[in-house]
Amino acid sequence: MQIHGTCDERFAPVREAFERNFTEHGDVGASFAATIEGEFVVDLWAGHRDAAKSLPWERDTIVCVYSTTKTMSFLCALLLADRGELDFHAPVAKYWPEYAQNGKERTEVRHFMSHSAGVPGFEPKIDTNDLYDWDLCVDNLARQAPWWEPGSKSGYHAVTQGFLIGEVVRRITGRSLGTFFREEIASPLRADFHIGVADHDLGRIADIIPVSAPPERSAFAALDPKSIPIRVFTSAGMETGVANSAGWRRAEIPAANGHGNARAVVRAQTVLANGGKAFGVELMSEAGCRRIQEVQTDGRDAVLMLPIKFGLGYAFPSAFMPLSPNDRAMFWAGAGGSIIVIDQDAHVCMSYVMNQMKNAIVGDSRGGSLSKAFYQCL
């Protein structure tokens, strides 16, 4: 297996774990990157962009990272808060007046960041093509009643979270979240990450490869169709193969369809692990970065049915996703396996991105093995 890129000698076991993901764990194409103190110590990629293994995964290959995209919307909101333009404790209606309908008058912006706003799905249901219509989606969310008392508990807002945060960003800045992210974060940090891919970049996107093995029986299989988890995961169509369509790639769906590679994710997120500074850019204050650790909810998530402690956007490590031995490290992950870890105490940021999906809603063992190897080398 030919592994490309760079890896500090100190982290040779990480390179070995990355190679094992291909030889033992079914990876087709993937990348892994990590920084310490704002500098890259690992930047690896290997494999292929397609299931037929006819197209090599190259240095500038990008791929849909599903919910790892959410962390870019968090970063946009955190940046606006750091600039004094957004108050996480303010009612959403301060910025988006139409949202104050059907019992949502007291919903606060921070509830969007912690999946506790009570609008985890679309009601009435929409189809995949509707996801490409921003106004339709945010109008759906503004009109509906919350499924529970906002702020009382978390329930994973799998697709809706990006529209919720994104509309607040749009109301404040006059720009879509994808545009704001590109102009204010990706461009200065030279992060090759896109929420809404331009036509000239479509040709370098790796195909998402669906799971070939049948899923193991999970807690979701026995649920009532009217239960909150089933209502969430059936509320927006998302038919098989949609992630490989041009429509999906061009759209702005800030909770689910960002495109990048591990290097790109790390270039964008390292500022949060390094006091607001990275790669010669001072993006925000150290105090603004620390806000991700402000605990918002801590309990059994109503959608994922797992115990999760959420800060402002990111989650703390737990028994089900032990991505860091440091209790104050933060993470999130994407369906199928991608991850991002931000460890502010160790000044570490790392990400794993791949195109072969696994049966995992939030990360899987491939990223976990890389994280474990990395920390063992510190």
Beta strands, then each sheet from edge to edge (+ up, - down):
strand 1: 3-7
strand 2: 29-36
strand 3: 39-47
strand 4: 63-64
strand 5: 259-260
strand 6: 277-278
strand 7: 281-282
strand 8: 297-300
strand 9: 307-310
strand 10: 330-333
strand 11: 339-343
strand 12: 348-354
sheet 1: 1+ 3- 2+ 12- 11+ 10-
sheet 2: 4+ 5-
sheet 3: 6+ 7-
sheet 4: 8+ 9-
end
